[in-house]
Amino acid sequence: MLAELSFPIPLKRTFYYLLPEELELRAAPGLRAVAPLGKRAAAVGVILRVLPEKDADLSGFKELKSVSALLEENPLFPEDALALARWMSARWGSPEGLCLGAFYAHAPKAAPAPVKEPAPALPASTPPPPAEIEKLLTALSSGAPSACVLRLAALERREALYPPIFAAALKEDSAQGLLLVPDLNFIPPLQAALEPFFPGRVGAWHARLTPKKRAEAWAGAQGGRLKIVIATRTGVFLPFANLRFALLDGEQEEVYRQSEAEPLYHTREVLLRRMKALEASCVLASPCPSIESWGAAAEGSMLRFDAAAPAARAVLGPDVKVLDMEGYPGEILARPLSDALRAAVASGSQALLIAGRKGYASRLFCAHCGWMPRCPACGPGLTLLKGEDGAPVLLCRRCGKKDPRPETCPKCGGKVFRDYGTGTQKAQEAAVKLLPPAAKVVRFDGDVLRGSLKAMRASLEDFSGGKADVLVGTRIALRELGAPRLGLIAFLDADSELASADFRSSEKAFQSFYGAWRLLGPEGRLFIQTRESGHYVFSRLADMDYPSFADGELAARKDFFYPPFSHIVKVRIASYDRAGMDAAAADLLKALSFLGGGGDASEILGPVTAPGEERRKFHSEYYLVKAASEKTAALCLARAQALARRPGVSYFIEADPYGFH
């Protein structure tokens, strides 16, 4: 008999091994096996299947080596981890061995010793559950598997809402729960809130645990000792004896998208798929749920619950001012903001200034009336760059459409145009000039490649500790922040988000504004500088009405055929050889020529060229596939990855991209 093994290596292939007679009856899919691999005498892989030698294609094998040992008697995962790994591989294109390896990455090298589980501890007396989640608790108490979206009133309410939710979902003694959070700093307060409900049975899982603590947490989940594990995104791959409920906190956060290294995945999708396989329940929680989750609830594939009281939203919130920069030409800080900033610092309050995101490009606007060009085909603001002949052109970074730079403004007939955009350094200089010398202005922009991470963390800690008066940063500071005297927040260039090529730009902008609004008390002030004050996002800020915004955004996504109504695959091609890159692009278009056939709504956009590309020796462009189904997207991904590579050409292929530059 043979065993087909998968190893956590970046190769899209599996390996056959002979099974010794003493292991034949024990070997089964899902078990870990030790076998030689390359120069390694003992590598750990996972058995995919056991089969007779006659049923295996051994054409690529010179000799068959043998499995030397099995590491356990039973699979570590009660659900089909092999099927989940195959789906991940097809969905995001990473080798199946790496996807499967994510589940087994932290498993002990030897089978854990049996642990005598303690009797479940009785919970201490707890307060009655908050009324705003009564309907959700009723649904979870029924025991029927369900997927739900929970819109929170504010993140601060998590410690009050999550314990009764887990108590309702985990009534069975053996039932376990998983709470995923976007930041490990959220774990201690949530652990303290859950501990009275489940004394001694709440564990933690994150990257900063010592090896011993990680082993204990892994064994506690796998053996059933831990009732709840609070974890960062890799916790989605932990083994559980009886996982019956999971909650994804801040489910809209980009940090849940693993794109830095393989295997590539999105925690939200993996969690939903896993809980469905287990026939268990899952809740996606956020003050501003992602449009993908909102759309799933709208179509009925998920239930939606609202823990926000509509009448209290605007009444209790801070003052919001949208400043139309057409009235303040050439100013980095508009006059009303400058006055408010000086007054805030003079009164002892702190201020946060949010500048443009890293990598944003300049935009063009009319110096007389403030008109800004937008793409007539798909909507975003156009980027100004120079063409191959040196002439300025306007580029849509979403669909790749190019137009010549206008000679006159179509709105007012003016002939003078200016570039627009403010970075963190420029904003810091403006704040220093505006404020008294005694005021301390620090900067935190999250770009660890261009500066000292230690220095940036020190700036953030100075502000959070009340030692600095003003913090200038990108929107990453909103999640990191905790300031004792915060009284003012200002977005200096809201258009840098809204004009992005990313189809999620409006969603991200609203979430940023809402996050800032939530940080301020009733006496606080929120300023937003823009040259597109008529953008529909701003019309939703008066009462921070996320449902109204999300419904409108969902309708726009449907009109332009973006997720959740399609699946995106991005293929970027780069080379010093323009002809070679063009040939590679032709290969891609030929491989994807089936798109749109037979009435299928799938399409491909591009090529899209990065700003300033025409002036470089290194050429780069990307194509964007909008597939009508997950199956079509997986086929596009597979065909793009299977392209014969041309010499000197680099290929970057990504499913469900979160970057468009």
Sequence and secondary structure as in RCSB ss.txt:
>XXXX:A:sequence
MLAELSFPIPLKRTFYYLLPEELELRAAPGLRAVAPLGKRAAAVGVILRVLPEKDADLSGFKELKSVSALLEENP
LFPEDALALARWMSARWGSPEGLCLGAFYAHAPKAAPAPVKEPAPALPASTPPPPAEIEKLLTALSSGAPSACVL
RLAALERREALYPPIFAAALKEDSAQGLLLVPDLNFIPPLQAALEPFFPGRVGAWHARLTPKKRAEAWAGAQGGR
LKIVIATRTGVFLPFANLRFALLDGEQEEVYRQSEAEPLYHTREVLLRRMKALEASCVLASPCPSIESWGAAAEG
SMLRFDAAAPAARAVLGPDVKVLDMEGYPGEILARPLSDALRAAVASGSQALLIAGRKGYASRLFCAHCGWMPRC
PACGPGLTLLKGEDGAPVLLCRRCGKKDPRPETCPKCGGKVFRDYGTGTQKAQEAAVKLLPPAAKVVRFDGDVLR
GSLKAMRASLEDFSGGKADVLVGTRIALRELGAPRLGLIAFLDADSELASADFRSSEKAFQSFYGAWRLLGPEGR
LFIQTRESGHYVFSRLADMDYPSFADGELAARKDFFYPPFSHIVKVRIASYDRAGMDAAAADLLKALSFLGGGGD
ASEILGPVTAPGEERRKFHSEYYLVKAASEKTAALCLARAQALARRPGVSYFIEADPYGFH
>XXXX:A:secstr
 EEEEE SSS S  EEEE  HHHHTT  TT EEEEEETTEEEEEEEEEEEE GGGS  TT SS  B  EES SS 
S SS HHHHHHHHHHHH   HHHHHHHHHTTS SS                    GGGHHHHHHHHT    EEEE
E S GGGHHHHHHHHHHHH  STT EEEEE SSGGGHHHHHHHHTTTSTT EEEE TTS HHHHHHHHHHHHHT 
 SEEEE GGGGG   SSEEEEEEETTT GGGEE SSSS EEHHHHHHHHHHHTT EEEEEESS  HHHHHHHHHT
SSEEEE S GGGTTTTS EEEEEEGGGSTT SS HHHHHHHHHHHHTT EEEEE   TT   EEEETTT    B 
TTT  B EEEE TTS EEEE TTT  EEE  SS TTT    EEEE   HHHHHHHHHHHS TTS EEEE   TTT
S HHHHHHHHHHHHTT  SEEEE THHHHH   TTEEEEEES THHHHTSS TTHHHHHHHHHHHHHHHS TT E
EEEEES TTSTTGGGTTTT HHHHHHHHHHHHHHHT TTSSEEEEEEEEES HHHHHHHHHHHHHHTTTTTGGG 
  EEEEEEE TTGGG SSEEEEEEEEESSHHHHHHHHHHHHTS   TTEEEEEEES S   
